[in-house]
Amino acid sequence: MNLLTPNYEKEFRHEKIIRVWISFLIILIIVAATGLVFMLPSYFALALSKDDILRRLQAEEKVFEKKEFKSLEEKITSLNEKIFTFEKSEKRRHDFAPLLNKIAINTVSGISLTLITLSKNEQGLFTFSVTGETDARDNLLKYIDRLRAVKEFSSINSPVANLLKENKASFSLEIKINPEAYKYESVK
């Protein structure tokens, strides 16, 4: 039940709407003022630091222009020398894995290899020294014959001491390698 007349009721409703709008505007003004107060220091800091940043950038550009490139040229020269040394060493590299494989493939049953060493003499020729054990002298002779048939080996030297024992003997061989057999060819 409403005790107010329709005229007053309209007036009361109109007054209520105006108060809500005024309250909304006051809150909006307070929020905007608060935001403005908090944003002003950031704005001034950015505006004032812009000139400082531009000055620093100009100073860095001047330093970069004046910087000596001599140290960079020295580094490049040093790197080029290392590359040249590497390429020179790569040309002198020899591939011995196939030759070792030929020594291993030609072994006869009853022969076990214990040590293979590689050496280079004064003339620059390479030699394998092979030591091992054999069950029988005939197996050693077959092994030597097989190694002599390999075209990459120029000579097989077997000391007389290898042939003194008939059974269960240690042996040593000296295998000279043909220089053409170990020339390095780069993979392309």
Disulfide bonds with the S-S distance in Angstrom:
none
